[in-house]
Amino acid sequence: MAPARRRRRSRRRSEQYRFAIAAAGVLLLLAGAWLWRNRAEVLPWLAPVAIAAAVLAVALVWLTRRLRDARLRRYLADHADLGFVDGLTGPAFELHVAMLLRRDGCTRVAVIGKAGDGGVDITGRTPGGVPFAVQCKLWKRPVPPKEIRDFQGVLATTHRGHAGVFVASGGFTAAARTAAGHSVLILVDRERLARWMSGKAPLRLPHAAAGAD
């Protein structure tokens, strides 16, 4: 589907969600006003009304989440090329990776990267509940083995029990791949990042954490 057509379709869907949320809110306000004016007569029906209100609240939360997810997917679909990534700053790249993780069903995704972060830029949980830690490098050159060993050290100490993901826009040297060995650490190089962003090859996160007993 062409990007312009996809955007129009996504906008129509977003408008439908917004209309449904606004309509539900108006109905809720009207119902509340009517109940207040007729509170003596409707007191026996208070429990059913409360249940209906709870159901409506759940529906509103569901619609809101659907709208948020639709916006996230639309944004990522419109920025699914490596040229966009190459123009980002380091912090913006971390946010972009975090959005990809949320799109793929990860929960508790938080960007924590800062000076002295020990190499961990993002944390969260896989759809299966496994905690993970991510390091992001927006480099033009490949990541050397020292960065891999340092990150493995973090996973074995301060983030023990976390699965590890290393995302490098410039890829990894052969020595870095050798340093990663057969550990649970997932290496996302430039080619893999492109496939992940396109949605054609979602990141396969591990079912077990690195360093777990």
Backbone as CSV, one residue per row, in Angstrom:
resi,resn,N_x,N_y,N_z,CA_x,CA_y,CA_z,C_x,C_y,C_z
1,MET,0.848,-1.187,0.000,0.000,0.000,0.000,0.888,1.243,0.000
2,ALA,0.563,2.238,-0.863,1.345,3.460,-0.955,1.302,4.211,0.361
3,PRO,2.423,4.905,0.708,2.447,5.629,1.985,1.321,6.647,2.119
4,ALA,1.020,7.402,1.038,-0.039,8.411,1.121,-1.388,7.768,1.400
5,ARG,-1.661,6.655,0.719,-2.928,5.962,0.930,-3.001,5.392,2.335
6,ARG,-1.869,4.864,2.822,-1.834,4.312,4.168,-2.079,5.399,5.203
7,ARG,-1.502,6.592,4.976,-1.717,7.690,5.925,-3.177,8.135,5.947
8,ARG,-3.801,8.205,4.733,-5.210,8.601,4.689,-6.079,7.596,5.416
9,ARG,-5.779,6.321,5.212,-6.556,5.278,5.870,-6.377,5.334,7.382
10,SER,-5.142,5.589,7.822,-4.874,5.676,9.260,-5.551,6.896,9.869
11,ARG,-5.565,8.021,9.114,-6.237,9.213,9.624,-7.730,8.986,9.778
12,ARG,-8.353,8.301,8.799,-9.777,8.010,8.909,-10.062,7.139,10.125
13,ARG,-9.205,6.148,10.360,-9.398,5.271,11.508,-9.236,6.049,12.811
14,SER,-8.253,6.953,12.843,-8.044,7.761,14.042,-9.237,8.675,14.293
15,GLU,-9.778,9.253,13.217,-10.952,10.119,13.364,-12.144,9.337,13.880
16,GLN,-12.308,8.102,13.442,-13.407,7.265,13.923,-13.253,6.976,15.410
17,TYR,-12.016,6.676,15.843,-11.765,6.418,17.261,-12.062,7.667,18.091
18,ARG,-11.598,8.825,17.613,-11.827,10.062,18.361,-13.318,10.379,18.465
19,PHE,-14.060,10.149,17.367,-15.498,10.400,17.392,-16.187,9.478,18.399
20,ALA,-15.775,8.199,18.401,-16.383,7.243,19.332,-16.106,7.635,20.782
21,ILE,-14.889,8.086,21.061,-14.537,8.494,22.423,-15.331,9.730,22.832
22,ALA,-15.434,10.715,21.915,-16.179,11.936,22.228,-17.664,11.634,22.451
23,ALA,-18.232,10.765,21.608,-19.645,10.412,21.748,-19.910,9.709,23.068
24,ALA,-19.016,8.803,23.439,-19.181,8.099,24.707,-19.096,9.066,25.888
25,GLY,-18.187,10.038,25.795,-18.075,11.021,26.868,-19.324,11.866,27.017
26,VAL,-19.897,12.296,25.887,-21.130,13.090,25.923,-22.273,12.281,26.523
27,LEU,-22.398,11.038,26.093,-23.458,10.183,26.633,-23.309,9.995,28.140
28,LEU,-22.071,9.851,28.586,-21.832,9.674,30.014,-22.245,10.918,30.800
29,LEU,-21.933,12.101,30.277,-22.322,13.340,30.949,-23.840,13.501,30.991
30,LEU,-24.516,13.201,29.874,-25.974,13.303,29.839,-26.624,12.335,30.818
31,ALA,-26.073,11.128,30.862,-26.621,10.132,31.782,-26.437,10.564,33.230
32,GLY,-25.270,11.145,33.536,-25.029,11.605,34.893,-25.978,12.726,35.302
33,ALA,-26.230,13.664,34.380,-27.148,14.771,34.677,-28.568,14.260,34.917
34,TRP,-28.993,13.317,34.089,-30.349,12.763,34.249,-30.489,12.025,35.572
35,LEU,-29.475,11.263,35.928,-29.520,10.522,37.185,-29.579,11.463,38.394
36,TRP,-28.884,12.576,38.325,-28.903,13.514,39.443,-30.285,14.147,39.604
37,ARG,-30.910,14.491,38.498,-32.232,15.112,38.575,-33.293,14.137,39.080
38,ASN,-33.083,12.858,38.816,-34.084,11.848,39.175,-33.532,10.844,40.182
39,ARG,-32.655,11.329,41.073,-31.969,10.406,41.968,-32.915,9.649,42.900
40,ALA,-34.027,10.252,43.318,-34.951,9.552,44.225,-35.601,8.360,43.541
41,GLU,-35.968,8.531,42.291,-36.646,7.457,41.562,-35.695,6.360,41.093
42,VAL,-34.455,6.752,40.828,-33.532,5.780,40.226,-32.622,5.107,41.251
43,LEU,-32.790,5.441,42.540,-31.925,4.839,43.556,-31.893,3.310,43.470
44,PRO,-33.045,2.623,43.251,-33.001,1.156,43.145,-32.172,0.667,41.957
45,TRP,-31.967,1.551,40.977,-31.219,1.154,39.792,-29.753,1.579,39.865
46,LEU,-29.337,2.033,41.038,-27.995,2.568,41.165,-26.917,1.531,40.821
47,ALA,-27.104,0.318,41.325,-26.098,-0.723,41.069,-25.963,-1.039,39.580
48,PRO,-27.087,-1.268,38.866,-26.951,-1.516,37.422,-26.302,-0.356,36.680
49,VAL,-26.640,0.860,37.099,-26.038,2.021,36.444,-24.530,2.060,36.691
50,ALA,-24.144,1.744,37.917,-22.714,1.733,38.242,-21.980,0.698,37.397
51,ILE,-22.618,-0.435,37.213,-22.001,-1.480,36.376,-21.870,-0.995,34.936
52,ALA,-22.930,-0.356,34.442,-22.893,0.152,33.071,-21.790,1.203,32.910
53,ALA,-21.646,2.056,33.924,-20.601,3.080,33.874,-19.213,2.450,33.855
54,ALA,-19.057,1.394,34.637,-17.764,0.703,34.666,-17.454,0.091,33.308
55,VAL,-18.469,-0.505,32.696,-18.284,-1.095,31.366,-17.908,-0.010,30.364
56,LEU,-18.576,1.130,30.459,-18.277,2.242,29.554,-16.849,2.750,29.756
57,ALA,-16.420,2.813,31.017,-15.053,3.264,31.305,-14.028,2.316,30.707
58,VAL,-14.293,1.025,30.832,-13.381,0.027,30.241,-13.333,0.194,28.729
59,ALA,-14.493,0.431,28.122,-14.542,0.618,26.672,-13.750,1.852,26.250
60,LEU,-13.840,2.927,27.025,-13.092,4.143,26.716,-11.590,3.909,26.804
61,VAL,-11.169,3.174,27.831,-9.746,2.860,27.970,-9.271,2.035,26.782
62,TRP,-10.100,1.060,26.382,-9.743,0.205,25.240,-9.626,1.026,23.966
63,LEU,-10.580,1.925,23.734,-10.537,2.758,22.537,-9.324,3.682,22.545
64,THR,-9.004,4.219,23.728,-7.849,5.104,23.843,-6.562,4.356,23.504
65,ARG,-6.447,3.146,24.001,-5.251,2.351,23.713,-5.175,1.989,22.236
66,ARG,-6.318,1.679,21.642,-6.321,1.385,20.212,-5.869,2.594,19.408
67,LEU,-6.335,3.769,19.790,-5.938,4.994,19.106,-4.442,5.243,19.262
68,ARG,-3.930,5.043,20.487,-2.498,5.234,20.734,-1.674,4.256,19.908
69,ASP,-2.094,2.984,19.877,-1.361,1.980,19.116,-1.402,2.279,17.624
70,ALA,-2.554,2.772,17.133,-2.680,3.107,15.712,-1.739,4.243,15.348
71,ARG,-1.646,5.241,16.229,-0.741,6.357,15.970,0.714,5.900,15.967
72,LEU,1.054,5.014,16.917,2.420,4.507,16.988,2.777,3.747,15.724
73,ARG,1.895,2.860,15.284,2.161,2.069,14.085,2.247,2.949,12.846
74,ARG,1.396,3.990,12.785,1.433,4.883,11.635,2.751,5.645,11.596
75,TYR,3.176,6.117,12.773,4.439,6.855,12.838,5.611,5.976,12.407
76,LEU,5.664,4.756,12.939,6.768,3.859,12.600,6.731,3.447,11.137
77,ALA,5.534,3.265,10.584,5.425,2.914,9.170,5.912,4.051,8.275
78,ASP,5.708,5.289,8.722,6.137,6.452,7.940,7.614,6.766,8.118
79,HIS,8.273,6.124,9.078,9.699,6.359,9.340,10.432,5.018,9.419
80,ALA,10.241,4.211,8.393,10.786,2.846,8.408,12.023,2.687,7.536
81,ASP,12.718,3.781,7.260,13.924,3.668,6.431,15.149,4.093,7.233
82,LEU,16.285,3.576,6.842,17.524,3.853,7.572,17.973,5.301,7.415
83,GLY,17.545,5.955,6.331,17.884,7.359,6.164,17.332,8.199,7.298
84,PHE,16.135,7.853,7.761,15.548,8.558,8.900,16.394,8.340,10.148
85,VAL,16.816,7.106,10.377,17.632,6.785,11.552,18.947,7.545,11.521
86,ASP,19.567,7.618,10.345,20.870,8.288,10.242,20.790,9.775,10.585
87,GLY,19.599,10.351,10.490,19.439,11.762,10.804,19.052,12.036,12.245
88,LEU,18.931,10.994,13.061,18.536,11.157,14.453,19.725,11.501,15.345
89,THR,19.422,12.023,16.515,20.439,12.159,17.566,20.456,10.854,18.369
90,GLY,21.448,10.705,19.231,21.521,9.499,20.048,20.281,9.287,20.904
91,PRO,19.824,10.291,21.670,18.614,10.120,22.483,17.373,9.827,21.642
92,ALA,17.263,10.468,20.476,16.111,10.214,19.604,16.148,8.781,19.063
93,PHE,17.334,8.271,18.811,17.468,6.890,18.355,16.997,5.929,19.439
94,GLU,17.333,6.215,20.672,16.877,5.374,21.782,15.351,5.375,21.868
95,LEU,14.737,6.544,21.708,13.275,6.622,21.729,12.668,5.834,20.577
96,HIS,13.320,5.885,19.418,12.813,5.154,18.258,12.852,3.658,18.503
97,VAL,13.944,3.171,19.061,14.054,1.742,19.380,13.004,1.356,20.419
98,ALA,12.780,2.227,21.404,11.762,1.948,22.418,10.376,1.829,21.785
99,MET,10.071,2.667,20.795,8.781,2.583,20.114,8.648,1.283,19.334
100,LEU,9.719,0.818,18.739,9.681,-0.464,18.029,9.379,-1.602,19.002
101,LEU,9.970,-1.540,20.172,9.725,-2.570,21.188,8.265,-2.549,21.641
102,ARG,7.715,-1.349,21.853,6.307,-1.251,22.249,5.397,-1.764,21.138
103,ARG,5.734,-1.446,19.904,4.928,-1.924,18.773,4.847,-3.445,18.756
104,ASP,5.943,-4.094,19.147,6.011,-5.556,19.102,5.480,-6.211,20.367
105,GLY,4.819,-5.449,21.231,4.151,-6.044,22.377,4.929,-6.058,23.678
106,CYS,6.095,-5.428,23.708,6.855,-5.369,24.961,6.174,-4.400,25.928
107,THR,6.335,-4.653,27.204,5.700,-3.828,28.235,6.755,-3.197,29.143
108,ARG,6.325,-2.202,29.911,7.198,-1.492,30.861,8.459,-0.970,30.175
109,VAL,8.333,-0.581,28.928,9.486,-0.088,28.174,9.824,1.320,28.653
110,ALA,11.064,1.509,29.089,11.492,2.803,29.615,12.870,3.146,29.072
111,VAL,13.021,4.378,28.611,14.319,4.870,28.141,15.041,5.476,29.338
112,ILE,16.176,4.909,29.680,16.893,5.357,30.879,18.300,5.814,30.555
113,GLY,18.669,5.812,29.286,20.031,6.137,28.896,20.458,7.519,29.345
114,LYS,21.618,7.607,29.959,22.210,8.872,30.414,23.654,8.598,30.787
115,ALA,24.374,9.643,31.104,25.762,9.464,31.502,25.832,8.566,32.740
116,GLY,26.723,7.590,32.701,26.877,6.687,33.830,25.806,5.627,33.908
117,ASP,25.139,5.341,32.762,24.065,4.348,32.777,24.583,2.923,32.707
118,GLY,25.900,2.757,32.610,26.466,1.419,32.544,26.248,0.739,31.213
119,GLY,25.848,1.512,30.207,25.629,0.936,28.880,24.200,0.550,28.606
120,VAL,23.310,0.655,29.579,21.903,0.297,29.379,21.110,1.558,29.032
121,ASP,20.466,1.548,27.880,19.687,2.703,27.427,18.189,2.489,27.584
122,ILE,17.739,1.237,27.499,16.309,0.927,27.555,16.119,-0.341,28.377
123,THR,15.071,-0.367,29.174,14.684,-1.585,29.872,13.209,-1.870,29.604
124,GLY,12.805,-3.086,29.857,11.405,-3.455,29.660,11.220,-4.940,29.868
125,ARG,10.071,-5.425,29.445,9.767,-6.850,29.535,9.240,-7.340,28.201
126,THR,9.646,-8.545,27.839,9.171,-9.151,26.606,7.695,-9.497,26.753
127,PRO,7.006,-9.797,25.634,5.609,-10.231,25.751,5.443,-11.439,26.669
128,GLY,6.518,-12.240,26.813,6.468,-13.396,27.706,6.850,-13.093,29.138
129,GLY,7.186,-11.811,29.423,7.494,-11.416,30.799,8.959,-11.426,31.177
130,VAL,9.858,-11.711,30.235,11.286,-11.730,30.541,11.831,-10.302,30.552
131,PRO,12.510,-9.877,31.620,13.094,-8.531,31.637,14.258,-8.443,30.656
132,PHE,14.402,-7.306,30.010,15.510,-7.134,29.073,16.134,-5.761,29.239
133,ALA,17.373,-5.661,28.789,18.115,-4.405,28.789,18.681,-4.200,27.390
134,VAL,18.606,-2.965,26.908,19.030,-2.653,25.541,20.104,-1.578,25.568
135,GLN,21.113,-1.779,24.754,22.094,-0.720,24.516,21.979,-0.293,23.058
136,CYS,21.973,1.019,22.812,21.844,1.563,21.457,23.097,2.358,21.105
137,LYS,23.601,2.127,19.896,24.753,2.883,19.411,24.417,3.442,18.030
138,LEU,24.282,4.760,17.948,24.048,5.413,16.669,25.405,5.847,16.122
139,TRP,26.131,4.856,15.639,27.479,5.085,15.141,27.547,4.844,13.638
140,LYS,28.463,5.550,12.989,28.702,5.300,11.572,29.696,4.154,11.385
141,ARG,30.491,3.902,12.410,31.474,2.820,12.340,30.950,1.603,13.098
142,PRO,31.456,0.411,12.779,31.006,-0.799,13.484,31.438,-0.796,14.945
143,VAL,30.643,-1.440,15.771,30.934,-1.546,17.204,32.059,-2.553,17.411
144,PRO,33.089,-2.214,18.187,34.203,-3.139,18.441,33.878,-4.103,19.578
145,PRO,34.726,-5.109,19.797,34.448,-6.119,20.822,34.428,-5.574,22.251
146,LYS,35.169,-4.495,22.524,35.189,-3.954,23.882,33.781,-3.567,24.341
147,GLU,32.984,-2.961,23.442,31.629,-2.552,23.799,30.762,-3.770,24.133
148,ILE,30.988,-4.858,23.411,30.231,-6.087,23.665,30.586,-6.645,25.037
149,ARG,31.887,-6.703,25.324,32.320,-7.261,26.612,31.839,-6.399,27.774
150,ASP,31.878,-5.074,27.593,31.397,-4.187,28.660,29.911,-4.408,28.925
151,PHE,29.135,-4.554,27.863,27.693,-4.763,28.022,27.409,-6.111,28.662
152,GLN,28.181,-7.126,28.282,28.025,-8.438,28.912,28.321,-8.351,30.406
153,GLY,29.287,-7.505,30.769,29.599,-7.328,32.183,28.437,-6.699,32.937
154,VAL,27.764,-5.739,32.311,26.600,-5.115,32.933,25.481,-6.137,33.116
155,LEU,25.276,-6.980,32.105,24.223,-7.995,32.178,24.524,-9.053,33.251
156,ALA,25.786,-9.202,33.559,26.169,-10.206,34.566,26.202,-9.628,35.974
157,THR,26.062,-8.284,36.091,26.160,-7.665,37.408,24.913,-6.834,37.733
158,THR,24.915,-5.564,37.354,23.814,-4.669,37.743,22.483,-5.033,37.092
159,HIS,22.530,-5.715,35.949,21.293,-6.123,35.280,21.241,-7.642,35.116
160,ARG,21.714,-8.327,36.134,21.664,-9.782,36.118,20.210,-10.249,36.027
161,GLY,19.965,-11.255,35.195,18.606,-11.745,35.002,17.890,-11.090,33.837
162,HIS,18.548,-10.111,33.186,17.968,-9.451,32.024,18.527,-10.048,30.736
163,ALA,17.656,-10.237,29.765,18.121,-10.573,28.427,18.760,-9.331,27.828
164,GLY,19.747,-9.509,26.962,20.457,-8.367,26.405,20.205,-8.175,24.924
165,VAL,20.014,-6.929,24.518,19.849,-6.569,23.106,20.778,-5.402,22.818
166,PHE,21.603,-5.548,21.785,22.544,-4.489,21.402,22.173,-4.040,19.990
167,VAL,21.723,-2.785,19.864,21.300,-2.238,18.572,22.352,-1.253,18.099
168,ALA,22.955,-1.519,16.939,24.021,-0.669,16.411,23.720,-0.304,14.961
169,SER,23.495,0.973,14.704,23.160,1.404,13.341,24.317,1.216,12.375
170,GLY,25.545,1.161,12.921,26.709,0.960,12.064,27.186,-0.475,12.007
171,GLY,26.472,-1.382,12.656,26.838,-2.792,12.634,27.909,-3.143,13.649
172,PHE,28.485,-4.343,13.498,29.480,-4.862,14.441,30.678,-5.396,13.664
173,THR,31.843,-5.288,14.266,33.020,-5.890,13.655,32.938,-7.410,13.815
174,ALA,33.741,-8.105,13.028,33.775,-9.566,13.137,34.226,-9.975,14.537
175,ALA,35.174,-9.221,15.094,35.662,-9.536,16.443,34.565,-9.330,17.481
176,ALA,33.705,-8.341,17.260,32.603,-8.098,18.194,31.612,-9.253,18.152
177,ARG,31.329,-9.760,16.977,30.416,-10.911,16.868,31.016,-12.130,17.544
178,THR,32.320,-12.274,17.421,32.997,-13.393,18.083,32.905,-13.222,19.603
179,ALA,33.055,-11.990,20.072,32.980,-11.729,21.515,31.590,-12.044,22.057
180,ALA,30.555,-11.799,21.221,29.188,-12.117,21.652,28.999,-13.612,21.793
181,GLY,29.737,-14.379,20.973,29.693,-15.835,21.070,28.298,-16.392,20.912
182,HIS,28.007,-17.417,21.711,26.702,-18.085,21.663,25.832,-17.694,22.866
183,SER,26.079,-16.499,23.416,25.288,-16.046,24.559,23.887,-15.661,24.096
184,VAL,23.050,-15.327,25.072,21.679,-14.935,24.780,21.621,-13.522,24.180
185,LEU,22.747,-12.802,24.222,22.797,-11.438,23.719,22.396,-11.388,22.238
186,ILE,21.434,-10.522,21.941,20.953,-10.345,20.574,21.650,-9.144,19.954
187,LEU,22.265,-9.340,18.795,22.924,-8.264,18.074,22.027,-7.809,16.925
188,VAL,21.701,-6.533,16.907,20.873,-5.966,15.842,21.761,-5.029,15.031
189,ASP,22.234,-5.521,13.877,23.090,-4.698,13.029,22.232,-3.863,12.074
190,ARG,22.850,-3.193,11.149,22.151,-2.275,10.260,21.094,-2.986,9.404
191,GLU,21.472,-4.125,8.843,20.532,-4.870,8.002,19.353,-5.396,8.821
192,ARG,19.644,-5.927,9.984,18.574,-6.451,10.837,17.672,-5.326,11.345
193,LEU,18.265,-4.168,11.613,17.487,-3.017,12.047,16.507,-2.593,10.953
194,ALA,16.969,-2.597,9.700,16.098,-2.218,8.581,14.909,-3.163,8.466
195,ARG,15.151,-4.465,8.613,14.058,-5.438,8.525,13.098,-5.281,9.703
196,TRP,13.659,-5.002,10.872,12.832,-4.810,12.071,11.936,-3.583,11.920
197,MET,12.500,-2.497,11.448,11.738,-1.271,11.272,10.628,-1.441,10.243
198,SER,10.877,-2.232,9.208,9.877,-2.428,8.161,8.675,-3.232,8.645
199,GLY,8.838,-3.933,9.760,7.771,-4.768,10.280,7.754,-6.157,9.674
200,LYS,8.663,-6.422,8.739,8.697,-7.723,8.074,9.406,-8.779,8.920
201,ALA,10.243,-8.333,9.840,10.998,-9.283,10.672,11.060,-8.759,12.094
202,PRO,9.983,-8.932,12.865,9.986,-8.470,14.267,11.139,-9.087,15.043
203,LEU,11.648,-8.339,15.989,12.759,-8.831,16.798,12.300,-10.007,17.638
204,ARG,13.025,-11.110,17.556,12.697,-12.300,18.338,13.453,-12.235,19.658
205,LEU,12.745,-11.817,20.691,13.384,-11.699,21.991,13.443,-13.056,22.671
206,PRO,14.445,-13.283,23.502,14.623,-14.599,24.136,13.570,-14.907,25.163
207,HIS,13.369,-16.201,25.411,12.436,-16.649,26.449,13.149,-16.852,27.772
208,ALA,14.468,-16.702,27.758,15.261,-16.833,28.990,16.246,-15.680,29.046
209,ALA,16.565,-15.245,30.220,17.448,-14.093,30.385,18.900,-14.515,30.493
210,ALA,19.772,-13.622,30.056,21.194,-13.873,30.181,21.585,-13.859,31.646
211,GLY,22.381,-14.819,32.038,22.848,-14.850,33.421,21.840,-15.384,34.398
212,ALA,20.700,-15.858,33.914,19.691,-16.375,34.828,20.119,-17.722,35.344
213,ASP,19.758,-17.999,36.588,20.126,-19.294,37.184,19.234,-20.389,36.649
